[in-house]
Amino acid sequence: MFEEAESDPSLTDTAAKQLEQHLRTRLLRAQYQHLEKQDRALLILVGGIDGAGKGDTINLLNDWLDPRHIHTMAFPPPTAEDLAYPPTYRFWHHIPPRGETGIMFGSGYAPLVIEASKKRPDFELLENMIMTARRYEADLVSNGVQVIKLWFHLSKKAQRDRTKRLLKNPSTAWKVGPLDHKVHKHFDRICQGAQRVIEATDSNHSPWVIIPAADDNLRNIRTAQAVLQAFEQRSIRVPPLHDPVKLPPLTRIRNPLDKLDYKKTIGKDEYDIQILDLQNQLAKIVRGEAFKKLALMLVFEGKDAAGKGGTIRRITHALDARQYEVMATSAPKAYELARPYLWRFWRNVPHLGRISIFDRSWYGRVLVERVEKLITPATYRRAYNEINSFELQLAQNNILVLKFWLTVTSEEQLKRFKEREASAFKQFKLTDEDWRNRRKQGAYHVAAGDMLKLTNTESAPWFVVPSNDKRHARISVLQHIITALGDALNNQKKPDDLINPRRQKKHDKK
C-alpha cells in the first residue's frame, strides 16, 4: 500500500511548474462549477504521518482555490466537553453546505491509528471505532456529502530528514513538535497500524488516496489532482449500509396500529395522586449523581391532537429548566436543507446529564415527507437505516433514546378539533395543516405502521400510547420513562459496540 510513497518519488521544478499552471486553472473552474450546481458538498479528510507536510499542502490548496468557499477545520484531541458527546458529534457540527468544500484535519482517524499501532491493540475496541467511522461516512455520503480521504506518507528516512531541515531554520522550527520525534521512533509500527485502518475504512463511496509526501512538488501536485478528480466526479455512490429498504406489499403487512385498546381510562382523583408521585420520582432520578453519566432523549410523534404537547408539559413540570431543552421540529430551513438530513438533529444531541425533548423529530422524513411526496421513495426507504444507525450511535454512547407514538381514534381526533375550533384559548392549536393531515390519515396510518416496524430496535424501541384518555396516556408515558431510566442506571452495562474515547483512555492505561 505504501510502497510508492516510501520510495520517496519526486518531481522536478520544471515539470511541477508546467502541471501547476494547468491544474490551477482546472481546479478553479471545477470549484466554481461545484458551487453553481450545489448538488453536493465535498469533504476532504486529512490524515498521514506527522512531518509529512499536510499543513503546508492544504495552505497551498487554499491559495490555488477560492478560499471563500473552503472551510478548513482542525480538530485537536477531544476535550472533557467533547467526551461528553458521541465521538462524531463535533465533526457533524462542521459539515459544509452543498456547493462548498470542507477540509478536516484530525477528523477522528488519529485515535484509530494510535490504537492499531500499539504492541497489543484492543481489537474489539478498534473494530468498534472502525465501524463508527464507516457509519459516519455512510451517513454523510447517503445525504449528499462527497467524502475523500488523503493520507500523506513518506519513508522513515525522509521523515527524519524533513524534521531536521525544519529544525535548522528558525522560521520553520515551530512546525516540529515532540510528536514528530516520537513518530520517527515508532515509524514501522505506526505504518502497520495505519495500513490496517486504511484497508478497513477504504470504500468506493469514501476512498483513501495515498499522497507521496517526501518531495514538496509531487506532494502538491498529487493532492491537487485528487481534489480535482473529486470535483469532476459525476455522482457519488450510495453506500450499501444505507441501501433503500424494500417494503412488502400492503396486503402482507400487519400494522402495529391496527389493534390498540383505546378504552383504558383513569379517574381524575387517582390521576392527581399518580401524576404528582411520578413527577417526584422523575425529579429525584434526573437530579441524582448517577444521571450525570447518562443523557436522555425523548421523542414524541403521533397523530395531531393526540396530546403530545400536554404530555411534554407534565414531564417538564418535574424538571429543572436548566437541565432540559424542548425542540419543536418544523419544516427545515434553507441552510438545513443544504446539509445532510440528520445534521440539524445531531446539533441537538444532549450533553451527559441533560435532557432533550423533541416535539416531532427526524421521523418527519418517513412520515410527512413521505406522505406529502416531498422526497423520492428511494430517499425515505433509505432513511429507515440511516435513522437506526443514528439512534444506535446515541445508545452506544450513554444516551437513552425513548420514543413515543401517541395516537387517538379518528372520532376522538375530530372531537378535539371541534373543541379547539370553538375555544378562543385553543384556536391557535388548530391549523389548516391539521385538517389537511386528517384528510390523508389513511396514508399517514400506513407510513406510521412502516415506521414503527422498521425502526423499532433494541437500542431505541417504540412505545405506542393510545391517548383517547389524556390522563391515562400521560401516566403511561411517565411510568415508561421512570422504568427505562431505572433500568439504564441500575444496569450501567457497556454495549458491545461502545466507541466512546473515555473507554479508550482506560484501555490506554492498561
Buried (B, 14 or more C-beta within 10 A) or exposed (E): BBEEBBEBEBBEEEEBEEBBEEBBEBBEEBBBEBBEEEEBBBBBBBBBBBBBBBBBBBEBBBEBBEEEBBBBBEBEEBEEEBBBBBBBBBBBEEBBBBBBBBBBBBBBBBBBBBBBBBEEBBEEBBEBBBBBBBBBBBBBBBBBBBBBBBBBBBBBEBBBBBBEEBBEEEEEEEBBEEEBBEBBEEBEEBBEBBBBBBEBBBBEBBBBBBBBBBBBBBBBBBBBBBBBEBBEBEEBEBBEBBEBBEBEEEEEBEBBBEEBEBEEEBEEEEBEEBBEEBBEBBBEBBBEEEBBBBBBBBBBBBBBBBBBEBBBEBBBEBBEEEBBEBBEBEEBEEEBBBBBBBBBBBEEBBBBBBBBBBBBBBBBBBBBBBBBEEBEEEBBBBBBBBBBBBBBBBBBBBBBBBBBBBBBBEEBBEBBBEEBEEEEEEEEBBEEEBEEBBEEBEBBBBBBBBBBBBBBBEBBBBBBBBBBBBBBBBBBBBBBBBEBBEEBBEEEEEBEBBBBBBBBEEBEEE
